Amino acid sequence: MGVSNKNTQDNVQPKGNKKPLQVLHISKKDTQKIDNEQTNSREEIKKEDIVIKPQIIKNDSAKKIEDNNENTKDLDISQQNLTQQDLNRPLNFSEQKTDFQLERTVDEFDFDESAFLEALNANEPIGATGETISGKVIAIESDGLYVDIGGKAPGYMPKKECGLGVITNFKEKFSIGLEMEVLVIKEQNADGMVTVSARALILRQSWEKVSSSAKNGELINVLINGFNRGGLTCDVDGLRGFIPRSQLEDGQDYQSFVGKTLKVAFLEVNPESRKLVLSEKKASLVSKLTSLELGQLIEGEVLAVKPYGFFIDLGGASGLLHQSSLTNGSIRSLREVFREGEMIKALISEIDLEKGRIGLNTALLENSAGELIIDKQKVMQEATERAQKTKALFDKKEQDK
């Protein structure tokens, strides 16, 4: 029943078979032709770039730069015209007629050293703490006064710093124009004003005075103005002095000394701690020391034997005979020479009024080293004659001081 069609069978393609590729054959001549066309197109693009290149607009600054470059080229050309001989010739600046003058113009940024130093001196603060300044009273207030001390601002002195003790007639004691010396106790504030004191200056001068007196071993008379459990109090040139009970000749009824005058010596003087200690006993000792002199032969009793020497009673005062001043020989024990309670003779070799100390010497009485150990009795018997020989040594020592 079916009708077979051969043509139909011939048109049917087997499954899986693809149409064969068509190969395009290009000859060598065609390849060269294509390369030439690409080269020509590149050259045309370059030409178009050159034609389309934008034009540069020059401003004034650019023109100045070009002019300078041209001048430089002209200079290079002129240098090229120099001969080799000219190049080898050394330069002689003296031949040049051009005069160079250096001018310095002064502007507001220049530094003037002299003016700077003057400005510093004008604004230098006057009155460092602890400095003594002379001034003049220029104003008086109820709570203090103002003193012209030569600074950009006056010094202020509170009423309590105007003097020692309580000042009742304040405005009568200080008048305008009164010249006085003051001590700066506080440096200047923001307004340039310093705080000054007459009281502090008086106290400083008092400490300097008592320190000098103590060093020289001076004795002073003081008025007893009070007492406490430890001793008596007094006034010494505005300073508060203290006399311990142990430094009184009679400390039993020490309260009875109030209102009386005592002669005392300086036992301790310390301005930093404001400590001023006096002694009546030391005054008695110093009084005896002032009657003594170097090289004097004295006689006394051995009070005590210490590892470093002997203490000798000189009738109210004690002297130290140190082991180094005992003999020129060598000893094993100090008790080989003197014992407690023994009467001896010795030379005064040192007098220290400030410390109330007397130094003694027996080695200078020996005619040979160790004689005091060998024949002590002979040395003591001839002590007066031997002391005359050593007097010249002490006289020379006094002259060398």
C-alpha positions as CSV (number, residue, x, y, z in Angstrom):
1,M,0.0,0.0,0.0
2,G,2.9,2.3,0.6
3,V,4.3,4.0,-2.2
4,S,8.0,4.0,-2.3
5,N,9.8,7.0,-3.5
6,K,13.4,6.7,-4.3
7,N,13.9,10.4,-4.6
8,T,12.6,10.7,-1.0
9,Q,15.1,8.1,0.1
10,D,17.9,9.9,-1.6
11,N,17.0,13.2,0.1
12,V,17.0,11.7,3.5
13,Q,20.5,12.2,5.2
14,P,21.8,9.7,7.6
15,K,21.7,10.8,11.3
16,G,24.9,12.0,12.8
17,N,26.4,13.2,9.5
18,K,27.1,17.0,9.3
19,K,27.4,19.2,6.3
20,P,31.1,19.3,5.2
21,L,33.0,22.6,5.8
22,Q,33.7,24.8,2.9
23,V,37.4,25.8,2.7
24,L,38.2,29.2,1.3
25,H,41.4,29.3,-0.7
26,I,43.3,32.6,-0.6
27,S,46.1,33.1,-2.9
28,K,49.5,34.7,-1.9
29,K,48.7,37.7,-4.0
30,D,45.5,38.4,-2.1
31,T,47.5,38.3,1.3
32,Q,49.9,40.9,0.1
33,K,47.1,43.1,-1.0
34,I,45.5,42.9,2.5
35,D,48.8,43.8,4.2
36,N,49.3,46.8,2.0
37,E,45.8,48.1,2.7
38,Q,46.4,47.8,6.5
39,T,49.7,49.7,6.3
40,N,48.1,52.5,4.2
41,S,45.4,52.8,6.8
42,R,47.9,53.2,9.7
43,E,49.8,56.0,7.8
44,E,46.6,57.8,7.2
45,I,45.7,57.7,10.9
46,K,49.2,59.1,11.8
47,K,48.7,61.9,9.3
48,E,45.3,62.7,10.8
49,D,46.9,62.8,14.3
50,I,49.5,65.2,13.1
51,V,47.0,67.4,11.5
52,I,44.6,67.3,14.5
53,K,47.5,68.2,17.0
54,P,46.1,71.1,19.2
55,Q,47.7,74.5,19.1
56,I,49.5,75.7,22.3
57,I,48.5,79.2,23.5
58,K,51.4,80.9,25.1
59,N,50.9,83.3,28.0
60,D,53.2,86.1,29.2
61,S,55.2,84.0,31.6
62,A,55.9,81.4,28.9
63,K,57.1,84.1,26.6
64,K,59.5,85.4,29.3
65,I,60.9,81.9,29.7
66,E,61.5,81.6,26.0
67,D,63.2,85.0,25.9
68,N,65.5,83.9,28.7
69,N,66.3,80.7,26.9
70,E,67.1,82.6,23.8
71,N,69.4,84.9,25.7
72,T,71.1,81.8,27.2
73,K,71.6,80.4,23.6
74,D,73.1,83.7,22.6
75,L,75.5,83.5,25.5
76,D,76.4,79.9,24.6
77,I,77.1,81.1,21.0
78,S,79.3,83.9,22.3
79,Q,81.2,81.4,24.5
80,Q,81.6,79.1,21.5
81,N,83.4,82.0,19.7
82,L,86.1,82.1,22.4
83,T,89.4,80.7,21.3
84,Q,91.3,78.0,23.1
85,Q,93.9,80.6,24.2
86,D,91.2,82.6,25.9
87,L,90.0,79.5,27.8
88,N,93.4,78.6,29.0
89,R,94.2,82.1,30.3
90,P,93.5,82.5,34.1
91,L,90.7,84.7,35.2
92,N,91.7,88.2,36.4
93,F,88.9,89.9,38.3
94,S,90.8,93.1,38.5
95,E,90.3,93.7,34.8
96,Q,86.6,93.8,35.3
97,K,85.2,97.3,35.8
98,T,82.0,96.2,37.3
99,D,81.6,97.4,40.9
100,F,79.5,95.3,43.2
101,Q,78.0,97.1,46.2
102,L,76.2,95.1,48.9
103,E,73.4,97.2,50.4
104,R,71.6,96.1,53.6
105,T,68.1,97.5,54.1
106,V,66.7,97.6,57.6
107,D,63.1,96.4,58.0
108,E,60.9,95.4,60.9
109,F,62.3,91.9,61.0
110,D,66.0,93.0,61.6
111,F,67.5,92.1,65.0
112,D,69.1,95.0,66.9
113,E,71.1,93.6,69.8
114,S,71.7,96.8,71.6
115,A,68.0,97.7,71.6
116,F,67.2,94.2,72.7
117,L,69.6,94.5,75.7
118,E,68.1,97.8,76.6
119,A,64.6,96.4,76.6
120,L,65.8,93.5,78.9
121,N,67.4,95.9,81.3
122,A,64.3,98.1,81.4
123,N,62.0,95.2,82.2
124,E,64.4,93.3,84.5
125,P,62.7,92.6,87.8
126,I,64.1,94.4,90.8
127,G,64.2,92.6,94.1
128,A,65.0,89.0,94.4
129,T,64.1,87.2,97.6
130,G,66.7,87.9,100.2
131,E,68.1,91.0,98.5
132,T,68.6,94.2,100.5
133,I,67.4,97.4,98.8
134,S,67.4,101.0,99.7
135,G,64.1,102.8,99.1
136,K,61.9,105.8,100.0
137,V,58.4,105.8,101.4
138,I,55.9,107.1,98.9
139,A,52.5,106.2,100.3
140,I,51.1,105.1,103.7
141,E,48.0,103.0,104.1
142,S,46.3,101.7,107.3
143,D,47.5,98.2,106.7
144,G,51.0,99.0,105.4
145,L,53.1,101.3,103.2
146,Y,54.6,101.5,99.7
147,V,58.3,102.0,99.2
148,D,59.9,103.1,95.9
149,I,62.7,100.7,95.2
150,G,63.5,101.8,91.7
151,G,61.4,99.2,89.9
152,K,58.5,99.5,87.5
153,A,56.2,99.1,90.6
154,P,56.8,100.1,94.3
155,G,57.5,97.5,97.0
156,Y,54.7,96.8,99.5
157,M,55.5,96.5,103.2
158,P,52.7,95.1,105.5
159,K,52.3,96.7,108.8
160,K,53.6,93.7,110.7
161,E,56.8,93.8,108.7
162,C,57.6,97.5,109.5
163,G,59.6,96.7,112.7
164,L,60.0,94.6,115.8
165,G,57.2,94.3,118.2
166,V,53.9,96.1,118.1
167,I,54.0,99.5,116.4
168,T,51.3,101.8,117.9
169,N,52.2,105.1,116.3
170,F,52.5,103.7,112.8
171,K,51.8,106.9,110.8
172,E,53.9,109.0,113.1
173,K,56.9,106.7,112.8
174,F,56.8,106.5,109.0
175,S,56.5,109.7,106.9
176,I,56.5,110.3,103.1
177,G,60.0,110.6,101.8
178,L,61.6,108.6,104.6
179,E,64.6,106.7,103.3
180,M,65.1,103.2,104.7
181,E,66.7,99.8,103.9
182,V,64.4,96.8,103.4
183,L,64.7,93.1,102.7
184,V,62.8,91.5,99.9
185,I,60.8,88.6,101.4
186,K,58.6,87.8,98.3
187,E,59.3,88.3,94.6
188,Q,57.1,90.3,92.3
189,N,53.6,89.4,91.5
190,A,51.8,89.7,88.2
191,D,51.7,93.5,88.6
192,G,55.5,93.7,89.2
193,M,55.2,94.5,92.9
194,V,57.4,92.8,95.5
195,T,56.9,92.4,99.2
196,V,59.5,94.0,101.4
197,S,60.2,93.9,105.2
198,A,62.2,96.1,107.6
199,R,61.6,93.6,110.4
200,A,63.3,90.7,108.5
201,L,66.3,92.9,107.7
202,I,66.7,93.8,111.4
203,L,66.5,90.1,112.4
204,R,69.1,89.1,109.7
205,Q,71.5,91.8,111.0
206,S,70.9,90.6,114.5
207,W,71.8,87.0,113.6
208,E,75.0,88.2,111.9
209,K,75.9,90.2,114.9
210,V,75.5,87.4,117.5
211,S,77.3,84.9,115.2
212,S,80.3,87.2,115.1
213,S,80.1,87.7,118.9
214,A,79.9,83.9,119.5
215,K,82.9,83.3,117.2
216,N,85.0,85.8,119.1
217,G,83.9,84.4,122.5
218,E,82.3,87.6,123.6
219,L,80.1,87.9,126.8
220,I,76.8,89.8,126.9
221,N,74.4,91.0,129.5
222,V,70.8,89.9,129.0
223,L,67.6,90.8,130.8
224,I,65.5,87.7,131.8
225,N,61.9,88.2,130.6
226,G,60.4,84.8,131.3
227,F,60.9,81.2,132.2
228,N,59.5,77.7,131.4
229,R,60.1,74.2,132.6
230,G,63.5,74.0,130.9
231,G,65.0,77.3,131.8
232,L,64.9,81.1,131.3
233,T,64.1,83.2,128.2
234,C,65.6,86.6,127.3
235,D,65.9,89.0,124.4
236,V,69.1,89.5,122.4
237,D,68.9,92.3,119.8
238,G,65.4,91.3,118.9
239,L,66.1,87.5,119.0
240,R,64.7,85.1,121.5
241,G,67.4,83.6,123.6
242,F,67.1,80.6,125.9
243,I,69.2,79.7,129.0
244,P,68.8,76.0,130.1
245,R,68.7,75.4,133.8
246,S,71.8,73.2,133.6
247,Q,73.7,76.2,132.3
248,L,73.0,78.4,135.3
249,E,75.4,78.7,138.2
250,D,72.4,78.1,140.6
251,G,69.4,76.5,138.9
252,Q,67.4,75.6,142.0
253,D,65.3,78.7,142.2
254,Y,65.6,79.8,138.6
255,Q,62.2,81.5,138.5
256,S,63.6,84.2,140.7
257,F,65.9,85.4,137.9
258,V,63.0,87.0,136.0
259,G,63.6,90.7,135.7
260,K,67.3,90.4,136.5
261,T,70.4,90.8,134.3
262,L,72.8,87.9,133.8
263,K,76.2,87.7,132.1
264,V,76.1,84.9,129.6
265,A,78.1,83.4,126.8
266,F,76.9,82.0,123.5
267,L,76.5,78.2,123.6
268,E,74.7,77.6,120.3
269,V,73.9,80.0,117.4
270,N,71.9,78.6,114.5
271,P,70.1,81.2,112.2
272,E,68.6,78.5,110.0
273,S,66.7,76.8,112.9
274,R,66.5,80.1,114.8
275,K,68.1,78.5,117.8
276,L,70.0,80.8,120.2
277,V,71.2,79.0,123.4
278,L,73.1,80.9,126.1
279,S,75.1,79.8,129.2
280,E,76.0,81.5,132.5
281,K,78.5,78.7,133.3
282,K,80.3,79.2,130.1
283,A,80.5,82.9,130.7
284,S,82.4,82.2,134.0
285,L,84.7,79.9,132.1
286,V,85.4,82.4,129.3
287,S,86.1,85.1,131.9
288,K,88.8,82.8,133.2
289,L,90.1,82.0,129.7
290,T,90.6,85.6,128.9
291,S,93.1,85.9,131.7
292,L,95.1,83.0,130.2
293,E,97.6,83.2,127.3
294,L,99.4,80.7,125.0
295,G,102.6,79.2,126.4
296,Q,101.6,79.9,129.9
297,L,102.6,77.3,132.5
298,I,99.7,76.2,134.7
299,E,99.2,73.7,137.5
300,G,96.1,71.6,138.0
301,E,94.7,68.3,139.3
302,V,93.9,65.4,137.0
303,L,90.1,65.0,137.1
304,A,89.6,62.1,134.8
305,V,91.6,59.7,132.6
306,K,90.0,59.0,129.2
307,P,91.2,56.8,126.3
308,Y,92.2,59.9,124.4
309,G,93.8,61.9,127.2
310,F,93.5,63.6,130.6
311,F,91.1,66.3,131.9
312,I,92.8,68.8,134.2
313,D,91.1,71.1,136.7
314,L,92.4,74.6,136.3
315,G,90.3,76.2,139.2
316,G,86.8,76.6,137.7
317,A,87.9,75.6,134.2
318,S,89.0,72.3,132.7
319,G,91.8,71.7,130.2
320,L,92.4,68.7,127.9
321,L,95.8,67.1,127.8
322,H,95.5,65.0,124.7
323,Q,97.6,61.8,124.3
324,S,99.3,63.3,121.2
325,S,100.6,66.2,123.3
326,L,101.6,64.1,126.3
327,T,105.1,62.9,125.3
328,N,107.4,62.5,122.3
329,G,108.0,58.9,123.3
330,S,105.8,55.8,122.9
331,I,103.6,54.6,125.8
332,R,101.5,51.5,126.4
333,S,98.9,53.0,128.8
334,L,98.1,56.6,129.8
335,R,98.0,55.5,133.4
336,E,101.7,54.9,133.2
337,V,102.2,58.6,133.2
338,F,99.5,60.3,135.3
339,R,96.7,59.1,137.6
340,E,93.5,60.7,138.8
341,G,94.0,63.2,141.7
342,E,97.6,63.8,140.8
343,M,98.9,67.4,140.5
344,I,100.8,68.2,137.3
345,K,102.2,71.1,135.4
346,A,101.5,71.7,131.7
347,L,101.7,74.4,129.0
348,I,98.6,76.1,127.5
349,S,98.8,75.3,123.8
350,E,95.3,76.2,122.7
351,I,92.6,78.6,123.8
352,D,89.2,78.4,122.1
353,L,86.9,81.1,123.5
354,E,83.9,80.1,121.2
355,K,83.9,76.5,122.5
356,G,85.3,77.3,125.9
357,R,88.1,74.8,125.5
358,I,91.7,74.8,126.7
359,G,94.4,72.6,125.2
360,L,97.4,71.5,127.3
361,N,100.8,70.1,126.4
362,T,103.6,68.4,128.4
363,A,105.7,67.0,125.5
364,L,107.2,70.5,125.0
365,L,108.7,70.3,128.5
366,E,110.8,67.2,127.6
367,N,114.5,67.6,126.7
368,S,114.5,64.2,125.0
369,A,111.9,61.9,123.6
370,G,110.1,59.9,126.3
371,E,111.8,61.8,129.2
372,L,108.4,62.2,130.9
373,I,108.0,58.5,131.1
374,I,111.6,57.8,132.4
375,D,111.9,60.7,134.9
376,K,108.6,62.4,135.4
377,Q,109.6,64.1,138.6
378,K,112.6,65.8,137.1
379,V,110.4,67.2,134.3
380,M,107.8,68.6,136.7
381,Q,110.5,70.2,138.9
382,E,112.2,72.0,136.0
383,A,108.9,72.9,134.3
384,T,109.2,76.6,135.0
385,E,112.7,76.9,133.5
386,R,111.8,74.7,130.5
387,A,108.7,76.7,129.8
388,Q,110.8,79.8,129.2
389,K,112.6,78.1,126.4
390,T,109.3,77.3,124.6
391,K,107.8,80.8,125.0
392,A,109.4,81.9,121.7
393,L,107.5,79.2,119.8
394,F,104.1,80.4,121.1
395,D,105.0,84.0,120.4
396,K,105.7,83.1,116.8
397,K,102.5,81.2,116.6
398,E,100.6,84.3,117.7
399,Q,102.3,86.4,115.1
400,D,101.4,84.0,112.3
401,K,97.7,84.3,113.0
